[in-house]
């Protein structure tokens, strides 16, 4: 089939193809999000936070929140929750929110199609809509947590559509709906005034959006500041390199503009721009329409992050996308209109529609595969053992907890436990400070259970030392955990691998670690000297876990140090089968991170009790288990599934290896 016939087919069947594509996108990404949820992939806090807000609101505690005390309106002025609450009330579950988010992102293709149809003929409006559904940043927004901003995109598209139609009443209705999503949407609505000025609209078009946006932003941020613990709009923290408050930030930006210029011209920002434009094949945009995203672009590029590219893997690009897609549609419409010889290539592209479609299609497909989540999703779906024993264990742990019980939990458990009145994040308890502040964080006294995945302690070891906000508090994190456990008399009632449930005032014989000057129960003595004063004395068999059908290796490890150690070492487990192939490799926090090696006292012996989870497939075979002490350096990143994971950049290994032969 020739390209011209294909284009004519798309033109004739545009509406049908559009709604089939919307439905297919909705189905695929809803299923991906559900799959990610059941595999504990939502560990970035946002879905947990917002689901708890919805849950408490459905119970009558409007905007109630405990992960960030004490109201979500202290985070964002998101009145859109009230409009969405009836849909959530029907099924009070995080999956409901994920499905709603997939639906609204799919539906954004509808107003975008209508906007493009106003300027473009033939099948071009459909191509613009399909470009939305295949855009990697749209897909990243979809599977990275849950946020309200997709509704802002939808409303902003309709706001522009009615601006395009010169329907002032409808324009204002959707502008208000857009503002109700979040306070920073005002940055986009404000720029409609600049656009109206360029388009020589009447005064009502020029002044009304700007006055609405400025008034809304001022009122919203003032209200937010009035109920936050710090008494200020906490997201100004991202611009703390310019000053400690809004007045200082604005003053320094005006007095020392070179600071802005240096930050703006940073390499990460230049790469951010190139990556952002790649799905559009760098095709000419209508620059006037890009004004709609100018303030948002400045907000992101001048933020405190040293890696602007992370924005493209999250929801932060949301408010840039309407300007880019609208500017893209208008830019394509102008390809054949220029009168300057320098732009003859533009005319050529416009006439050679087949070539233009191929260029746009290739850019869309390549960027979708290179910058979007789908390749990682496909790889994980077909990876052997993707529905692992670890997932089953985590499900077993969190489902055993009473619905009304107050719980403090690790990252990966928070989302699955968030449909309850009180849930707290253990990472705040570890750091001991509230978000973006120096205010002390105290775990509430009503916390009945601590639900740990001690993998978090490995994550903390690479996350917090690189955080300008939290690095100075990291060294006291283990002290904070020990104090919490001791003060609440929390005892271990369930343990498996790195998963540990501790209940308040629970009487138990299970100890995660013990210290003494001498232990007489070492069943398999060894004497391995690591050369820095640290020795491995041997190991013993721990009692098996009677309530589990999984394959565990219960082992107590005994270490002794002759001197103080500066670094905090972790434990690296490598499991080899009979052929010498690695079947499992995992980092474990030494002493569960509760008693790191930098705090071990000279000559004391530390006994650490583990129940290592081994693959079920090797239960009846011979294998060799090796342990190594390692010092890890790295940073926190988002993987292909847009879950937060530690990226290890350097691994310092203490030799020799420890070999356990069960």
Secondary structure, DSSP 4 states (H G I P E B T S, - for coil): --HHHHHHHHHHTHHHHHHHHHHHHHHHHHHHHHHHHHTT---SSHHHHHHHHHHHHHTT-TTEETTTTEEGGGT---THHHHHHHHHHHS-SHHHHHHHHHHHHHHHHHHHHHHHHHH--TTHHHHHHHHHHH-HHHHHHHHSS--SHHHHHHHHHHHHHHHHTT-HHHHHHHHHHHHTT-GGGHHHHHHHHHHHHHTT--HHHHHHHHHHHHHHHHHHHHHHHHHSTTSS-GGGGGGTTT-SSHHHHHHHHHH-HHHHHHHHTSHHHHHHHHHHHHTTTTPPP-HHHHGGGHHHHHHHHTSS-S-GGGGGGSSTTHHHHHHHHHHHHHHHHTTTT---GGGHHHHHHHH-HHHHHHHHHHHHHHHHHHHSSHHHHHHHHTSTTSS-HHHHHHHHHHHTS-TT--EEE-HHHHTTT-SSS-EEEHHHHHHTB-TTS-SB----TT--EEEEETHHHHHHHHHGGG-TTTHHHHTTHHHHHHHHHHHTTEEEEEEETTEEEEEET---S--SEEEES--S--SEEEEEE-SSSEEEEEEEEPPP-TT--SEEEEEEEEEEESS--SS--EEEEEEE-TTS-EEEEEEEEGGGGTS-GGGPPTT-EEEEEEEEEE-GGGTTS--EEEEEEEEEEEEEEE-TTS-EEEEEEEEEEEEEEEEE--
